Structures are given as C-alpha cells and as structure tokens.
C-alpha cells in the first residue's frame, strides 16, 4: 500500500498554537465549577470533603512543594497510591510543573516496581502510608532521592527510609500562589507501564495533548456534565483510571474517591453508590460480578435510577449485563489498553438498526466501534483486511492522537508496530472479528487462542458461556498442550457459594453444548478461586504454566 500524501495547505487564522495542558482541566473546573464537591474516603472510613476551588489551591501548594524538593521539568516522580484526593492532586501538581508522574502499580512484584523506578529514573516517590513496606523494598534497590508519605495522620509514620517527608506538612509550608507555565503539549506528563505479561513492563509516556483530547472523547461513552457524580473504582494508576478523573474534572462533575477497598467489604461501595447519588462508575467485570452477587444477597435490595457503569478490561458476560439491569444499572462496554490511553472503542448501540431483543443483547457485549478520531484496521497475518462477516479472525491494529507510537527506551518497540511516520500502526495482539455494522468482538488474545486439531477455539466465548450458567460465579479457560490434539481447552470454574457441591461437570458441559460443538468442550476443574493479574484480569499465564503437563500426565497414567 502506498503512503498517503501529506499536504501543507493555506495557513489558518486560528489560535492553532494554543497548547493543550492537563492543568487547564483543573483550572477550568475551579473557575467555573468551583463549589462542586470532591470527596475522598479516609482510612477511618469517613469522607473528607473538598471542592474544585480548594483542590486547585492545594495543587498550587503541591507545585511549590515539588520545586522545593528539587523537582524540575522532565524529572520523573513515582506515585504509589489508592484512589484518593491526594492521588488526584498529584495528577495535576506533577504534570503542571512540566514533570512526569510515573504511576506505579503497587500490585506488581518488588522486582517489577524496581525495574520501573530504575527505567524511568524516578527522582522522588510519593506513597500512601499503607504501601510504605513496598516502597522500602523498592527504595533499597533504587535509592531515590526523597520519599513523600501521603497520610491522614498528623505525624509521619515510622520508616527506615532516610529522606522522608509528610505530604500535608509540605502543603502547609508551601505558598498557595503558583503561576503554572505553558508546556509544549507534546511533552510527556504521565507514564504508565504495562502489566508485564511478557517480560518486564513496557513504558507508555502520555503527552498533555493526548490526555486532553482523550478526556473530551470519553464523553462519547457517557454524555456527562456537572450534574453527574463519579465513583472512581478503577485504580487511578491503571491508565489514569481509564481517563475518568480528567473527564469528570473537565465538565465539573462531582467526584468520589473510595480510598483502599477490597471485595471483602463491598458494603462500603454500595453505601457510596447510594448515599452519594452516584450516576457514573467503572470497573472490570470481576469487580462488578462480585458487586452484583453482593446485591443479590441483600434482603432489602436497592434500586438505582440513573447509574451507568463503564465496564472494560475484558468482555462483560451477558448474564452480568442482564443482572445489573434488574437493579437499574446500565452497563456500557468500552475497550482499550494502556497503549491507547486507554479508550479506543465503545459499544454504542445503533437503535435505528431496529434490532430484536436477542440481537441487541448479542451486540451489547461486543467491544464496539472506534471512538473518534481513532482509526483501526483488522488484518490477516499477511496484512490483508478481513471481511466484515462476524467470523473471520484478524489482528486489530490501531492509530490515533492518543495511541502510543513507541515504548519508552525499549527495543521491544519493533515487535509491536508497523509502518512509519503518519502511517504508523500499533499492533494490539488481539484477535478479533468484525460484523456488518462495524462492531468488533475480541475472540481472544492472539497468544490465548486455542488451536486444537488444526481448528481455533475462543477461550473468551467459552468463558462467557460458562458464566452465563446460573450456578457459576467465575470461569476462565486456557489452552494447554495435548499429545494428540496439539492443545485442548482447560476450564477453571468457581461455583456460587450457595451451589457449592451441587454442580457437576456434566451439567456444565450440557450447558456449553447449547452454544459449542462437542469437539470444543473443555476439561473442567472446579476451584475455590481463580488467580488474577495486577489489573484484575484472570491470570492465564500462571494457569498455563502450572497446568502445562495436565493432559500429558493424564495420557501417561491412562
């Protein structure tokens, strides 16, 4: 294919040199929606109340504090933290002075975190007090200059780290006056590292321009404004909380940060949803499956009137979409990755197509169509476009103003991109189909597709069929080596507590036969839990490695 011609036309009369800076989002909110609330849950469970005006003042204090610590433009500042107002302030304070906020996923191993700190050359680390033990391990290997502890306590918690500072003390001793500079919009402002499914994590450095444009595009998912209220459940270190804190700031929506929470205490999430009149939230399917089951367990079941939930990370099971709808919760499915900031596709239903209820529900769980101005193509291994027939599988390639063009100082860049200049494409590694209306459906990660007897089996489809069974809580499927068929599917199933011991393999296989051919049926292993990655997805890599000899050993025994 020939490269497109690039034309430089007649200069416009517009302010095209106006720089899109992340701090502009907060400045706009403070000026126009200054009284709108921002709430943050403390360790004692109480909500601390701010608004955009007071947060902006704190961010200006933080900017002065950062400079007093010796942080300069282009310096990298590592942050480990839960979803709190302080993490939110770090977004704007660090990027606002021209430095780069390195968002460190505390669920990674100390080896991976040390790699990220070294690779990015962090100068200062900010951490929540609960995560001090993790930072101590990382700091021993990296020896960053200074560590700032974000805490509700009046005194700095004890630590073996030598150069340690108290976040609130720094703010109190810093001036509330700061004149933010104009930063080249193509400069990096945030760095997120992929979760390292293959080798060490890879660095994606987002520009100010990418973040601001992405913030505006998220509204294509949910038409949000200042009258809405966001409960930010996606970890804010995970692709900037999927961009929602920035979009909510742009429109002056109320924001609620839950702090540290777990699946063992879902009551606090439900209480926040109800008491704070939340209209928008987000999360991976595993989180919302747990929330749905908790709602089902309640004697007095709540009813939500105007709650929309953006679910991503993996395909939401149809049973989950239906189940949440019974509580008045609308699921909107979005697709993206760290490399796409992350939103690139949205499941926006085209009601004018006149779909039946069955067609509507089938479409609802697909990954959708591209968000403007993201461009995509789906190609065969030899680079040919696939037909839009809803069955041919190809790899999804993407490009656009918030899509990565390279990994930071990483030779693995060459494996993940094709083309050059204006024609560069990022190879997602996702195997997808596309239907006649342009909706993509992820069949699998290319590395997760199961090839059995020369035919392909989608683990994603099988997982969703299993989780559609009323007695199944969670399920995942991996392909493992087989002496005769090359690979065979191995399914791991967690049964709902009330049905434990009352579900048979035969019952589940019979259920699968309604949607799958007999030769596709998996071997089933019942388990109490399924291991998950640092981003809440099922850890297929770990399962494949642990069970790689499952069929081989069984063949020997038989």
Order of alpha helices (4+ residues) and beta strands (2+ residues): alpha-beta-beta-alpha-beta-alpha-beta-alpha-beta-alpha-beta-beta-alpha-beta-beta-alpha-beta-alpha-beta-alpha-beta-alpha-beta-alpha-beta-beta-alpha-beta-beta-beta-alpha-beta-beta-beta-beta-beta-alpha-beta-beta-alpha-beta-alpha-alpha
